[in-house]
Amino acid sequence: MTGYSEEYTSQSMKGCRGEKRVSFPPDEEMVSDFVEIKTALQEADGLTLTDIILAYKQNCEKHHVKPSTKALDQLKQITCVSDRARYLDLSGEQLDYCSCESLEEILKSVQFDFISLQGAELEENGASSLLDMFLYYESATHLDVSSNSGMGFSGWLSLSHLLRQSGCLWRLDACNMPMVDYAAQALSKALLTSRLTVLHLENTCLSGKPLFTLVGALKRNAALQELYISDNNLNGYQDSMQLGDLLKYNSTLRSLDLSNNTISDTGLEEICDALSIQKAGLRMLILSNNHITHHGMIHLHNVLPCLKTLETLNLGNNNLENRGIHMLKESLMINRSLLQLGLASTGITCEGAVTLAEILAENLQIQRLDVRHNQVLAGGLMALSLALKINHSLIRLDLDQNVKEEKEEFLIETQKMLLSRISDLCVVNAVAAKGTALQPAPPSPPNCSETTSQPHPNS
């Protein structure tokens, strides 16, 4: 098989100017056995790491660019060129078009688990060329193109091709760059058929039309499991309505990070309404720092008893106060799916800690509780300590380790003693949980249907 440059270049290159385009097959499917052929060629030719480094240097000379010292140092750490290397970190390398072209000698010989182009100052032609290579050579399973706002239309188009056609790419990070119209459309088109399971779009100006476009595709997406869209100024009105639609119609999403937005109590209502009718259901929901108050806890109170799959809920850095915790008390006692609850910096005092202790005494499934950066004094710590004598599921209780001021001096020493006791009780629970997990499961009782059924042909 001829190389990418020879087979897929639509016109000859003169110097470092011009455009490289890939002519994909009509059905937009890449040659399925390319990796096997490439491996066979490597074995036949006996390529060594020295050969690859030399070829890269020669290609740099051909394109009149200086070899990347960072890339060379990482290549020297590779132990086996026939297996995927751990990573190729090109972050901050200032990759112009010619630098991108020069990398082909590496990409045609080595595949990677992770390639980072974060802040590499990619321009349109360079980004397009490099991403087309990634597709042709199936170069990465995890790709980071964050902080490259100059990728342009052609760059995003090539990224869309990569997402739609790659058989190995499972995670994309595209953070810290504006999601302009053509970028949102290219990404959304790709997500209709992409195999991505993890997508990071933090700080991409998603609010408004870009989110509408993205959700339109994700409602039909059947692969994505984790979506991280923090720091996007998502509001509690139109944006939250879109998020509600996403949760109503998408059946594969398991983790949703909405931290550092402005969802507010109004938006929380939209999200909770959607959660109440989910068929599959989220396992992790991050709502920290979203201008949510105790008023919004009524919506969580209504939906928590119905949730069967939610395992992690983070409400940290929201002004819930003791009133909010009290409002959640009954629903948290009933819920049997939640394993981790984040309540750091939520305005809780000893009163709220006592309420949490009452919850722990009833909810024997929860494994981690975070109440750091709250004003929990000796009284609250005492209540939590007593709850841990009943609750044997909690293996981690995050508390501030710095002793807080008290009216009475002896209470400061009491705080120290209680913090140590709580830590010890969590360790005991953790050891017990680990021992239980290691014990063999009891044999299943005989099942009539199993004893009479024929064995599976593949067994």
LUMGUZA-231443 format. One line per 3 residues: for each residue x negated, y, z negated of C-alpha. Coordinates in steps of 0.02 Angstrom, whole numbers. Each point is the difference from the previous one (the first is absolute). Example, Ala and Ser with C-alpha at 12.3 -4.5 7.8 and 13.67 -1.06 7.14 Angstrom:
% residues 2
-615:-225:-390 | -69:172:33
//
This chain:
% residues 459
0:0:0 | -67:172:43 | -18:131:-135
126:131:-48 | -95:139:88 | -15:-94:163
175:-72:9 | 109:133:-80 | -79:165:56
107:80:135 | -140:110:66 | -188:8:-15
-71:112:-134 | -124:138:40 | -95:57:-154
114:19:-151 | 149:85:81 | 158:-75:71
137:-112:-63 | 5:-186:-28 | 165:-88:15
49:-180:-26 | 115:-83:126 | 101:-120:-105
92:-148:77 | 178:38:55 | 74:-95:-148
-118:94:-117 | -73:-162:-66 | -186:-21:-23
-91:-160:50 | 41:-114:-146 | -158:-104:6
-122:145:9 | -71:-27:-174 | -34:-184:33
-86:41:166 | -103:137:-83 | -56:-119:-136
-47:-132:127 | -102:128:97 | -91:53:-158
-45:-179:-41 | -56:-36:178 | -107:156:12
-67:-18:-176 | 30:183:-44 | -90:57:-155
22:153:-108 | -161:68:72 | 72:-16:175
157:96:-51 | -97:140:-83 | -115:16:151
148:5:119 | 83:135:-105 | -158:107:0
-17:-19:188 | 182:49:25 | -27:154:-109
-149:47:108 | 105:-24:156 | 132:120:-69
-130:123:-67 | 54:-14:-182 | -95:-43:-158
40:-172:-74 | 100:9:-160 | -114:-35:-146
153:-46:-102 | 55:-129:130 | -175:-73:15
-16:-21:-188 | 165:-93:-7 | -44:-111:148
-159:-56:-88 | 106:-65:-144 | 100:-119:112
-45:-182:-28 | 104:-85:135 | 54:82:163
125:-137:43 | 107:40:-154 | 87:164:-40
-116:118:-91 | 68:87:-155 | 5:178:64
-64:132:120 | 7:167:-91 | -16:146:121
87:127:-110 | -68:176:20 | -111:-49:147
58:136:123 | 38:-120:143 | 10:91:166
47:-87:162 | -176:-62:39 | -25:-65:-178
162:-97:16 | -55:-75:167 | -165:-53:-75
86:-104:-133 | 63:-125:129 | -159:-103:-13
41:-29:-183 | 185:-31:25 | -23:-126:140
-108:-109:-114 | 66:24:-177 | 175:6:-72
39:78:-169 | 127:-16:-140 | 1:189:-27
-51:145:110 | 4:177:-70 | 3:152:115
57:115:-138 | -52:179:33 | -103:-50:153
57:155:97 | 70:-106:142 | 54:99:152
130:-58:124 | -105:-95:129 | -116:-76:-129
144:-59:-109 | 91:-73:150 | -154:-93:62
-47:-69:-171 | 176:-58:-44 | 15:-86:169
-161:-94:-42 | 70:-50:-169 | 148:-77:89
-101:-89:133 | -124:-74:-122 | 124:-25:-145
-127:96:-103 | 89:28:-167 | 134:-70:-114
5:162:-102 | -28:168:86 | -16:173:-79
18:150:119 | 42:126:-137 | -53:183:10
-18:4:189 | 122:136:51 | -82:20:173
48:-172:68 | 124:81:118 | 135:-78:108
-114:-129:84 | -74:-54:-166 | 170:-31:-77
57:-89:158 | -148:-119:-13 | 35:-26:-185
179:-44:46 | -62:-129:127 | -116:-72:-132
139:-17:-129 | 119:-81:123 | -120:-124:77
-129:-46:-130 | 16:-175:-68 | -108:31:-153
28:179:-63 | 103:-5:-160 | -38:167:-84
-12:179:65 | -51:156:-98 | 44:162:91
-1:128:-142 | -42:184:-16 | 49:57:175
162:78:61 | 127:-120:74 | 42:108:152
140:-50:119 | -103:-105:122 | -90:-86:-143
164:-44:-88 | 74:-64:162 | -153:-105:44
-7:-76:-174 | 186:-32:-6 | 0:-87:169
-141:-112:-59 | 90:-44:-162 | 144:-76:96
-109:-151:41 | -158:22:-104 | -67:-137:-113
-58:128:-130 | 41:-48:-178 | -78:152:-88
12:181:57 | -76:152:-89 | 64:171:55
-42:107:-151 | -7:189:28 | 59:0:181
137:133:-4 | 135:-132:23 | 144:104:-66
140:31:125 | -3:-61:179 | -157:-110:-14
80:-98:-142 | 163:-15:99 | -98:-71:148
-99:-119:-109 | 151:-66:-94 | 91:-30:165
-134:-126:45 | -23:-74:-173 | 184:-42:-14
-32:-126:139 | -175:-51:-54 | -15:-180:-59
-182:-5:-57 | -48:148:-110 | -5:-41:-185
-90:149:-79 | 28:185:41 | -97:139:-85
66:175:36 | -51:103:-151 | -47:185:10
118:38:145 | 114:129:-81 | 149:-115:25
155:86:-67 | 155:-57:-92 | 119:33:143
-29:-47:183 | -161:-93:-35 | 76:-101:-141
148:-43:110 | -122:-71:126 | -87:-100:-136
168:-66:-55 | 37:-57:178 | -170:-84:7
35:-100:-157 | 175:-46:58 | -49:-69:169
-179:-62:-18 | -10:-175:-71 | -188:-29:-9
-67:150:-97 | -67:-53:-171 | -100:152:-60
44:184:20 | -111:138:-69 | 89:170:-5
-112:82:-130 | -40:186:2 | 153:55:98
155:99:-49 | 131:-138:2 | 86:73:-156
158:-67:-83 | 100:24:160 | -118:-106:102
-10:-132:-135 | 188:-22:16 | -19:-38:187
-137:-126:-35 | 97:-87:-139 | 156:-11:108
-104:-86:133 | -82:-118:-125 | 170:-55:-62
46:-74:170 | -169:-71:49 | 4:-181:51
-185:-38:-18 | -62:138:-113 | -156:96:-48
-126:-71:-122 | -94:164:-30 | 69:178:-4
-115:146:-44 | 91:162:-42 | -131:89:-105
-9:190:7 | 163:30:94 | 87:136:-104
118:-130:-73 | 81:39:-168 | 105:-92:-129
155:43:104 | -60:-118:137 | -12:-148:-120
187:-29:14 | -29:-61:178 | -135:-122:-56
109:-53:-146 | 137:-50:123 | -112:-99:118
-129:-84:-113 | 115:-138:-63 | 36:-50:181
-180:-10:59 | -68:-176:14 | -168:31:85
-70:166:-63 | -158:-40:-99 | -90:168:-11
80:169:-33 | -109:154:-28 | 89:157:-64
-155:85:-68 | -27:189:6 | 186:36:1
86:98:-137 | 110:-141:-65 | -17:39:-186
73:-107:-137 | 173:26:72 | -48:-84:161
-74:-151:-89 | 156:-17:-107 | 107:7:157
-99:-147:74 | 5:-102:-160 | 148:-112:34
-42:-32:183 | -180:-44:-41 | 59:-123:-131
109:-84:131 | -122:1:146 | -97:-162:20
-113:37:149 | -105:147:-58 | -178:-47:-48
-87:170:1 | 70:168:-55 | -97:163:15
51:143:-115 | -162:99:-16 | 20:188:-24
189:-3:-14 | 24:107:-157 | 28:-146:-119
-23:21:-188 | 20:-123:-143 | 187:-2:29
-25:-62:177 | -129:-126:-58 | 125:-72:-125
125:-20:142 | -134:-90:103 | -34:-114:-148
184:-45:-7 | -6:-40:186 | -153:-110:-23
87:-96:-138 | 137:-49:124 | -90:-7:168
-118:-148:-9 | -58:7:182 | -93:166:9
-189:-21:7 | -70:176:9 | 58:167:-69
-92:164:26 | 39:141:-122 | -162:97:7
-5:190:-10 | 154:9:-110 | 16:65:-178
15:-171:-84 | -57:11:-181 | -9:-126:-142
189:-25:-12 | 15:-46:184 | -153:-112:-8
72:-89:-151 | 160:-38:95 | -96:-66:151
-109:-107:-113 | 152:-79:-82 | 79:-32:171
-154:-96:55 | 26:-124:-142 | 161:-48:91
-49:30:180 | -127:-126:65 | 7:49:183
-85:170:-11 | -184:-25:38 | -47:183:28
63:155:-91 | -91:156:61 | -16:130:-137
-112:150:-28 | -149:-58:-100 | -38:173:-68
82:25:-169 | 129:140:-2 | 22:128:-137
121:-42:-141 | 72:99:-144 | -76:-121:-126
-182:-55:4 | 37:-182:-40 | 107:-13:157
-153:27:109 | -79:-156:-73 | 167:-87:23
-5:44:185 | -172:-80:18 | 58:-157:-89
158:-14:106 | -91:27:164 | -118:-142:-45
144:-112:-54 | 97:32:161 | -155:-40:103
-25:-163:-95 | 181:-52:21 | -9:32:188
-157:-108:9 | 90:-141:-91 | 144:13:123
-120:0:148 | -91:-155:-62 | 164:-90:-30
65:49:172 | -159:-63:82 | 11:-164:-93
181:-23:53 | -44:36:181 | -138:-132:-2
114:-136:-68 | 67:-120:132 | 183:21:44
115:-137:-63 | 51:-129:131 | 159:41:94
149:-113:-33 | 42:-121:141 | 114:71:133
119:-116:91 | -14:94:163 | -189:-10:-8
-8:-187:-34 | 111:-42:147 | -71:122:127
-128:-53:131 | -180:62:-19 | -52:154:98
-85:-48:164 | -152:106:-47 | -20:-73:-174
//
